[in-house]
Amino acid sequence: MKRMEEAKEMSGLFLKSVILKISRRMPPGWIAALREAGVEVCEAAQRAEAAEMAGAADQTKRTAKAAEKVGSPALWITDDPALARALVAEKKAVLAVLPGEGRKPNLSAGGAEGSEGSPAGTGEGDFSGVKYLCENLEELDAVYLDRVYRRYAGIPWDILETERCALRETVEEDVDAFYGIYREPSITRYMEDLFPDRDQEIAYTREYRENVYEFYGFGIWTVRLKETGEVIGRAGLSYREGFDEPELGFVIGLPWQRRGIGEEVCRAVLSFGRKELGFETVIAFAEPENQTSLRLLERLGFTPAGKELLQGREHIQYRAELTPFL
């Protein structure tokens, strides 16, 4: 609950400081951009080369002492494998830097990858335990670094905003609001209900965060009304077993229906899927009797592409090309 209370009080970036310990100096413009975004940068630790220090533990202490002047939450950035492993052991948020060109940190791999897609414990040094590696640190902005920090801290990503709504990753604290939405029979008439036991639903939400958000970097997100902050539904993109294209999914609670919110949110999700995730085609499913969803899909540019039997019930498969959303 504390995490969500903090989320309500804070806006923008959660990351407040970067502790830089790499063997080269970063361009002043990159550091200035971070500071302009509200992220302090501590460079003091990079003045001593790793070879001059007595070991990873000593490096950690020296760097921590130099970093006391900057605030928390903090993300450590280093190209020293021994220091990175020591920081991970102390449960610090760490971004490891590899030599190479043109690779951003993998924020959706469920674990760090090296420059050739290898696990963090192989390739250029042993970065075992470090979730995220990158090359070309200069290409990373404050938003990227904030997302790396959030993954370590268990803080949900803010995904997108529309005129009236904000979408973020789902957290366990959303479950009670979902039960309120799904209590309406018209909601579950055409979609799977929540678990009957609240503890099961919370456990499922926790596993979804770990197995979907952290692996793919996207999924079904929580929809909140910007004006009040209340949870009013869910929407997003996910993969269904047996299908190659991502699927659009959405539900808006009954009190907020017939206001155009569903279309507003879905358009934003499809635009995000094209511009940020690089998807070219998205599918969706609706039962023939679900005329409300069928009309919405057609307004969004979906066209029928056949029929599928899902969970023992006939569904119309729809497909949309996302080029118009560029």
C-alpha positions as CSV (number, residue, x, y, z in Angstrom):
1,M,0.0,0.0,0.0
2,K,2.9,2.3,0.7
3,R,4.1,2.0,-2.9
4,M,0.7,3.1,-4.2
5,E,0.4,6.0,-1.8
6,E,3.9,7.2,-2.9
7,A,2.7,6.9,-6.5
8,K,-0.2,9.2,-5.9
9,E,2.0,11.8,-4.2
10,M,4.7,11.7,-6.9
11,S,4.5,12.4,-10.6
12,G,6.9,12.1,-13.4
13,L,10.2,10.3,-12.7
14,F,10.6,8.2,-9.5
15,L,14.4,8.1,-10.1
16,K,16.1,10.9,-8.3
17,S,19.8,10.2,-8.7
18,V,22.3,8.2,-10.8
19,I,25.6,7.1,-9.3
20,L,28.0,6.8,-12.1
21,K,31.0,4.5,-11.8
22,I,32.4,3.9,-15.3
23,S,35.9,4.0,-16.7
24,R,35.3,6.9,-19.0
25,R,33.7,10.3,-18.6
26,M,30.2,10.9,-20.0
27,P,29.5,13.9,-22.3
28,P,28.5,17.0,-20.3
29,G,25.4,17.3,-22.5
30,W,24.1,13.9,-21.4
31,I,24.6,14.7,-17.7
32,A,23.0,18.1,-18.2
33,A,20.0,16.5,-19.8
34,L,19.5,14.1,-16.8
35,R,19.8,17.0,-14.4
36,E,17.3,19.0,-16.4
37,A,14.9,16.1,-16.1
38,G,15.3,16.2,-12.3
39,V,17.9,13.4,-11.9
40,E,21.0,14.2,-10.0
41,V,24.3,12.7,-11.2
42,C,27.1,11.7,-8.9
43,E,30.4,11.4,-10.9
44,A,32.8,11.4,-7.9
45,A,33.3,7.6,-7.9
46,Q,34.7,7.5,-11.4
47,R,37.8,9.5,-10.5
48,A,39.4,6.4,-9.2
49,E,40.0,3.6,-11.6
50,A,38.9,0.1,-10.7
51,A,42.5,-1.2,-10.8
52,E,43.5,1.3,-8.0
53,M,40.8,0.0,-5.6
54,A,41.2,-2.9,-3.2
55,G,38.2,-4.9,-4.4
56,A,34.5,-4.9,-5.1
57,A,33.5,-4.4,-1.5
58,D,35.9,-1.5,-1.1
59,Q,34.7,0.0,-4.3
60,T,31.1,-0.2,-3.1
61,K,32.0,1.6,0.2
62,R,34.0,4.3,-1.6
63,T,31.4,4.9,-4.2
64,A,28.6,4.9,-1.6
65,K,30.5,7.5,0.4
66,A,31.0,9.7,-2.7
67,A,27.3,9.3,-3.5
68,E,26.0,10.4,-0.1
69,K,25.4,13.8,-1.4
70,V,22.8,12.7,-3.9
71,G,19.3,11.6,-3.1
72,S,17.4,8.4,-3.2
73,P,16.0,6.6,-5.1
74,A,19.2,5.9,-7.0
75,L,20.4,3.8,-9.9
76,W,24.0,2.7,-10.0
77,I,25.6,2.6,-13.5
78,T,28.9,0.8,-13.9
79,D,31.1,-1.1,-16.4
80,D,32.9,-3.0,-13.7
81,P,31.6,-6.6,-13.3
82,A,33.0,-7.1,-9.8
83,L,31.4,-3.9,-8.6
84,A,28.1,-4.7,-10.3
85,R,27.9,-8.1,-8.6
86,A,28.7,-6.5,-5.2
87,L,26.0,-4.0,-5.7
88,V,23.4,-6.6,-6.7
89,A,24.4,-8.5,-3.5
90,E,23.5,-5.4,-1.6
91,K,20.1,-5.2,-3.4
92,K,21.0,-2.0,-5.3
93,A,19.5,-1.1,-8.6
94,V,22.2,-1.6,-11.2
95,L,22.6,-0.9,-14.9
96,A,25.7,-2.5,-16.3
97,V,27.5,-1.0,-19.3
98,L,29.1,-3.1,-22.0
99,P,31.4,-2.0,-24.8
100,G,29.7,-1.9,-28.2
101,E,27.4,0.2,-30.3
102,G,23.7,0.8,-30.6
103,R,22.1,-1.4,-28.0
104,K,19.7,-0.1,-25.3
105,P,19.0,-2.0,-22.1
106,N,16.7,-4.9,-22.5
107,L,13.7,-3.9,-20.3
108,S,11.6,-6.9,-21.4
109,A,13.8,-10.0,-21.3
110,G,13.2,-11.2,-17.8
111,G,17.0,-11.0,-17.2
112,A,19.9,-9.2,-18.6
113,E,21.4,-10.0,-22.0
114,G,24.9,-9.4,-23.4
115,S,25.8,-7.7,-26.6
116,E,25.1,-10.8,-28.6
117,G,21.9,-11.8,-26.7
118,S,23.9,-13.9,-24.2
119,P,23.0,-14.1,-20.5
120,A,24.6,-11.6,-18.2
121,G,27.1,-14.1,-16.8
122,T,28.8,-14.7,-20.1
123,G,30.4,-12.6,-22.8
124,E,32.0,-9.3,-21.9
125,G,32.7,-9.9,-18.2
126,D,30.7,-11.7,-15.6
127,F,27.7,-9.5,-14.8
128,S,25.8,-12.4,-13.0
129,G,22.7,-11.2,-11.2
130,V,22.5,-7.9,-13.0
131,K,19.1,-7.6,-14.7
132,Y,19.9,-5.0,-17.3
133,L,22.9,-4.4,-19.5
134,C,23.4,-1.7,-22.1
135,E,25.8,-0.4,-24.7
136,N,26.0,3.3,-25.8
137,L,24.9,4.7,-22.5
138,E,24.8,8.1,-24.2
139,E,21.6,7.1,-26.0
140,L,19.7,6.5,-22.9
141,D,17.5,9.2,-21.4
142,A,16.0,9.8,-18.0
143,V,12.8,7.9,-18.9
144,Y,14.8,4.8,-19.8
145,L,16.8,5.0,-16.6
146,D,13.7,5.6,-14.6
147,R,12.1,2.4,-16.0
148,V,15.2,0.4,-15.1
149,Y,15.0,1.7,-11.6
150,R,11.3,0.9,-11.3
151,R,11.8,-2.7,-12.3
152,Y,14.3,-3.1,-9.4
153,A,12.0,-1.3,-7.0
154,G,8.8,-3.0,-8.0
155,I,7.2,0.3,-9.0
156,P,4.7,0.1,-12.0
157,W,5.6,1.7,-15.2
158,D,3.4,4.6,-16.4
159,I,2.5,3.6,-19.9
160,L,0.5,6.3,-21.6
161,E,-2.1,9.1,-21.1
162,T,-5.2,10.1,-23.1
163,E,-7.3,13.2,-22.6
164,R,-9.2,11.6,-19.7
165,C,-7.3,8.5,-18.7
166,A,-3.9,7.3,-17.6
167,L,-2.7,3.7,-18.1
168,R,0.0,2.0,-16.0
169,E,1.0,-1.5,-15.1
170,T,-1.4,-3.3,-12.8
171,V,-0.4,-3.8,-9.2
172,E,-1.9,-5.9,-6.4
173,E,-3.7,-2.9,-4.9
174,D,-5.9,-2.7,-8.1
175,V,-7.6,-6.0,-7.4
176,D,-10.4,-4.7,-5.1
177,A,-11.4,-2.2,-7.8
178,F,-11.4,-4.9,-10.4
179,Y,-13.8,-7.0,-8.3
180,G,-16.1,-4.0,-8.2
181,I,-16.0,-3.7,-12.0
182,Y,-16.4,-7.4,-12.6
183,R,-19.3,-7.7,-10.2
184,E,-21.6,-6.4,-12.9
185,P,-23.0,-9.3,-14.9
186,S,-22.8,-7.5,-18.2
187,I,-19.0,-7.4,-17.8
188,T,-18.5,-11.2,-17.4
189,R,-21.1,-12.1,-19.9
190,Y,-18.5,-12.1,-22.7
191,M,-15.2,-12.4,-20.8
192,E,-13.5,-14.5,-18.2
193,D,-14.3,-13.6,-14.6
194,L,-11.7,-13.0,-11.8
195,F,-10.7,-15.8,-9.4
196,P,-13.5,-16.3,-6.8
197,D,-10.8,-16.1,-4.1
198,R,-9.2,-12.7,-3.7
199,D,-5.9,-14.1,-2.6
200,Q,-5.7,-16.1,-5.8
201,E,-6.3,-13.0,-7.8
202,I,-3.6,-11.1,-6.0
203,A,-1.2,-14.0,-6.5
204,Y,-2.1,-14.1,-10.2
205,T,-1.5,-10.3,-10.5
206,R,1.9,-10.7,-8.8
207,E,2.9,-13.5,-11.2
208,Y,1.6,-11.5,-14.2
209,R,3.9,-8.6,-13.2
210,E,6.9,-11.0,-13.0
211,N,6.1,-13.2,-16.0
212,V,4.5,-10.8,-18.5
213,Y,5.5,-7.2,-17.8
214,E,9.1,-8.1,-17.0
215,F,9.5,-10.6,-19.9
216,Y,7.6,-8.8,-22.7
217,G,7.6,-5.2,-21.5
218,F,3.9,-4.8,-22.2
219,G,0.6,-6.6,-21.3
220,I,-2.9,-5.7,-20.1
221,W,-2.7,-2.5,-18.1
222,T,-4.8,-0.7,-15.5
223,V,-7.0,2.2,-16.7
224,R,-7.4,5.1,-14.3
225,L,-9.5,8.3,-14.6
226,K,-7.1,11.2,-14.5
227,E,-9.6,13.5,-12.8
228,T,-10.1,11.3,-9.8
229,G,-7.4,8.6,-10.0
230,E,-9.9,5.8,-9.6
231,V,-9.5,2.5,-11.4
232,I,-12.2,2.3,-14.2
233,G,-11.0,-0.7,-16.3
234,R,-8.2,-2.5,-18.1
235,A,-6.7,-2.3,-21.6
236,G,-3.6,-3.3,-23.4
237,L,-1.9,-5.8,-25.7
238,S,-0.9,-9.4,-25.0
239,Y,-0.2,-12.7,-26.7
240,R,-2.7,-15.5,-26.8
241,E,-1.3,-19.0,-27.0
242,G,-1.6,-20.3,-30.5
243,F,-1.5,-16.9,-32.2
244,D,1.4,-14.9,-33.6
245,E,0.0,-11.4,-33.4
246,P,-0.6,-9.4,-30.2
247,E,-4.2,-9.2,-29.2
248,L,-6.0,-6.0,-28.1
249,G,-8.0,-6.5,-24.9
250,F,-10.1,-4.0,-23.0
251,V,-12.9,-3.6,-20.4
252,I,-14.4,-0.4,-19.0
253,G,-16.5,-0.5,-15.9
254,L,-20.3,0.0,-16.4
255,P,-20.4,3.5,-14.7
256,W,-17.9,4.8,-17.2
257,Q,-19.4,3.3,-20.3
258,R,-21.2,5.2,-23.1
259,R,-18.8,8.1,-22.8
260,G,-16.4,7.2,-25.6
261,I,-13.7,6.3,-23.0
262,G,-13.3,2.7,-24.4
263,E,-12.5,4.0,-27.9
264,E,-10.3,6.8,-26.6
265,V,-8.2,4.3,-24.6
266,C,-8.1,1.6,-27.3
267,R,-6.9,4.1,-29.9
268,A,-4.1,5.2,-27.6
269,V,-3.1,1.6,-26.9
270,L,-3.0,0.8,-30.7
271,S,-0.9,3.9,-31.3
272,F,1.5,2.9,-28.5
273,G,1.7,-0.6,-30.0
274,R,2.7,0.8,-33.4
275,K,5.0,3.6,-32.3
276,E,6.6,2.3,-29.2
277,L,6.4,-1.5,-29.6
278,G,6.8,-1.7,-33.4
279,F,3.7,-3.9,-34.0
280,E,2.3,-3.8,-37.5
281,T,-0.8,-6.0,-37.0
282,V,-3.0,-6.6,-34.0
283,I,-5.9,-9.0,-33.6
284,A,-9.0,-9.0,-31.3
285,F,-11.8,-11.4,-30.5
286,A,-15.4,-10.9,-29.8
287,E,-18.5,-13.1,-29.6
288,P,-21.1,-12.5,-32.3
289,E,-23.7,-11.4,-29.7
290,N,-21.3,-8.8,-28.2
291,Q,-22.5,-6.0,-30.5
292,T,-21.0,-3.2,-28.4
293,S,-17.4,-4.6,-28.8
294,L,-18.0,-5.5,-32.5
295,R,-19.0,-1.9,-33.2
296,L,-16.0,-0.5,-31.3
297,L,-13.6,-2.8,-33.1
298,E,-14.9,-1.7,-36.5
299,R,-14.6,2.0,-35.5
300,L,-11.0,1.3,-34.6
301,G,-10.3,-0.1,-38.1
302,F,-10.6,-3.8,-37.4
303,T,-12.0,-6.1,-40.0
304,P,-13.3,-9.7,-39.6
305,A,-10.8,-12.4,-40.3
306,G,-12.6,-15.6,-39.6
307,K,-14.0,-17.5,-36.6
308,E,-12.3,-19.2,-33.6
309,L,-13.5,-21.4,-30.8
310,L,-12.1,-20.0,-27.6
311,Q,-12.9,-21.7,-24.3
312,G,-15.7,-23.6,-25.9
313,R,-17.4,-20.5,-27.3
314,E,-17.4,-19.1,-30.9
315,H,-15.6,-15.8,-31.4
316,I,-15.1,-13.6,-34.4
317,Q,-11.5,-12.9,-35.0
318,Y,-10.7,-9.3,-36.1
319,R,-7.5,-8.0,-37.5
320,A,-6.2,-4.4,-37.9
321,E,-3.1,-3.0,-39.6
322,L,-1.5,-0.4,-37.5
323,T,0.0,1.8,-40.2
324,P,-2.8,4.5,-39.7
325,F,-1.6,4.8,-36.1
326,L,1.9,6.0,-37.0
